[in-house]
Amino acid sequence: MILPLKSNIFWYSSRPRSLSVIRRPINFIYLDKRDRQILSLLEINPEMSQSDIAEKLKISQPSVSARMHKLKQKGALAYVVGMNLKKVDLYMAKVDVIANNTSSVLDIFKDCPYFLNGLIVSGKHNLCLFFVGEDIATLEAIVDGHLRSNPLVRGAEVSIVIAPMKDLILPIKMNFEFSSTPPCGSGCNCKDCPHHISSRCLGCPVTGSYNGKIWK
């Protein structure tokens, strides 16, 4: 169970109220006033220099550098490079999955450019997957071809994100080696796929059958 504090610090309780089967080590993150001030400034302007932060807080630049290094080591400060869903013409899909083996399903998409992230969750569905693409038909084709037809999957429900309330940065995979074989390991070539043949899928960016623009 994750318990929030007023200062946006989170700690993990070793005794969840409803999920007694979950066992996590206590990971207590302590942030003092200076830490919170630095994080607050970087939240407003992630590109703010250490010198400007030091001047704003009236402390030395080496002190800022040391604190930022410590925050990064703790996992309290991290940077994500990607595309802003509010500004780019892309679609994001949230897929709730009931899987017999969550790790095996996640392993299918680990190198897929369309795949953003996957969460193992509790409740009716035990997996929550996020995909991004240039059109909804391609996202539906991914779900049909790799999830609904997969014997490890007992159910999959797709929701398309209409609009994010805040800026949402998507760390899209741009660095990959081209291959004639798709990274999902399905053994299916895009040229033989009915979704691709009927123009209901743009194809895999890793292969030469991709008809989109983002990864060309």
N, C-alpha and C positions, 0 to 999 in steps of 0.2 A: 504494500500500500504506500503510495507516495503522498506525503503530507506537505502542503505549501505553507511557507511562512510569509509574513508581511513584506519582507525584504526580497521576495522572489528567490529565496533559497529553498532547495528541496532536500529532504532527507528520506531515506528508505526505512520504513518500520519493519522490524523482523517479525511482527505479528499482524498480518493483514486480517481485517475483520471478517471478510467473506471468502478470501482466497487462502485458506489455511495451507493448501498444498504448495504454495509458492514459497521458496526459500531463497532469500537474497542476503548477502552480507551487508551490514550497515555501512553506508558510504556517506559519511557526514562531511558536508562542504561548509566551511566557515569563511564568510566574507566580511571583512571589516569595512569601515566607512570609506577608506581610500579605494579599496577594491570596487565597491559599489559605484563610487564616483567615476572611476576609470571606465567601468562597464557602461555606465550611463552615457558618457561622452562618446564612446565607440558605437553605442546603439544609435545615436543621432547621426554620427558621421564615422562609418567604419574605416575611412581612409585618413582619419585624423592622425597626424604624426605624433611621435612620442614627445618631441619638443613642445608642440602646441598643447598637449595634455599637461605636461609639466608646468608650462606657463599658466595655464588655466587653474591648476590646483595649487600653484605656488610651491612646488616641490622640484627636486632635481630630476633631470632626464634619466640618469642611471637608476634612480629609485623607481621611476615609471617602467623602465625596461625590465628590472628585476621582478616587479609585481606582475607585469604582463606575462613574463616567462613562467612564473609560478601559477598564474591563472590558466595558462595553456596546459601545463602539466596536470593540473587538477581536472581538466576538462570543462572548466567554467568559461573559457574563452576559445572559440573556434570560428573559423571563417569558411563560408561556403561560396564557391564560384559556380554560377549557373545563369539561367535565363529567368526573367521575371514574368510569371504567368499573366500578370495584369497588363503587360505591355507587348508580349509576343503573341502571334497568331497560332497558338497551340492548344490542344485539348488535353485535359488530365482526367484519367479514369481511376476510380477507387473500386477495387474488386474484393468483395467479401467472400471468402472461400471456406468450405468445410473439407478438410483434407485428412486422409488416413495417415499421411506422413508429411508433416510440415517441412522438415528439412529437405526432403527429396524434391518437393515442389519448388521451394526457394532456389534450390541448386539449378533448376532448369533455366531460370532467368538471370543468373548472376552476371552473365556477360552480354545480356541483351540490351542494345541501345535504347529500346523503348521503355525498359524497366527502370523505375526510380528507386523504389525501396519496398521492403516487405516487413510486416510486423506480425509476430506470433502473439495472438490475443486470446482472452478468455471469452466465454459466452457461447452462443449458438454457433458462430463461425470462429474458427481457430487461426485463420490467416487473413490479413488485410494487405492487399497488394496495390501499389500505385504505378500507373503507366502514363506515358505522355506520347502524343502523336499529332500528326498534322491534320488528321480527320478522324471522325468517330467510327467510321466503317472499319478502319485499320485496327483500332482498339478492340472493336467487337470481334474481328477476325482472330486476333491474338487470344482472346478469351475462348472463342469457339474451338480454335485449332489446338490450343495447348492446355486448356483447363477443363472445359466441359467434356472433351473427348478423352481426358486422362483418367485411367482406372484408379489412380490415387485420389481423385477428387470426387466427392459426393454431391457437391453443389457449388455454384458460383453466381453471385449477384453483382451486376455492374451498375455503378452510378457515375455519371459524367459531371464533373465540377462545372457549374455554371459561371460562377465568379468568386474569387477570393475577396474577403473583406480587407485584408492587408496585402502588402507586397509578399509574394510567395516565390522564393528563389528555387528553381528546379536544377539540381546538379546533373545535367544531361551528359551522358557518356559520349564524348567526341573522339576519344583516342582508342582506336581499335585497328586490328590488322584485317584486311580484306581476305575473304575466303570463299570458296565455292560451297562450303558447308555452313549452314546457320549455327550459331553458338548454342542454341537451345538443345541441340543434340536430338532433335525429333527425327532426323533422317529424311525429312521431307524437303524437297527442293522447291523453291518458290515457283519455278516454271511449271511444276506439276500440281501446284496447289489450286483448288477450285476457287478460293477467295481471290487469289492473285490473278488468275485467268479471267475472272469475271469483273476485274477492276474494283473489287470490294476491299482490297488491301494493297498498300503501296509497296509491300515487299520488305525483306530484311535488308537493312543498310549495310550489313557485313558482306552480303553477296552482291553480285552484279545485276540482280533483278530489281533493285530498289528504284522506284519511280517518283520519289519525293524530292524535296529541295534542301531540307535542313542538313542532311548528311552527305550531300553530293559535293 
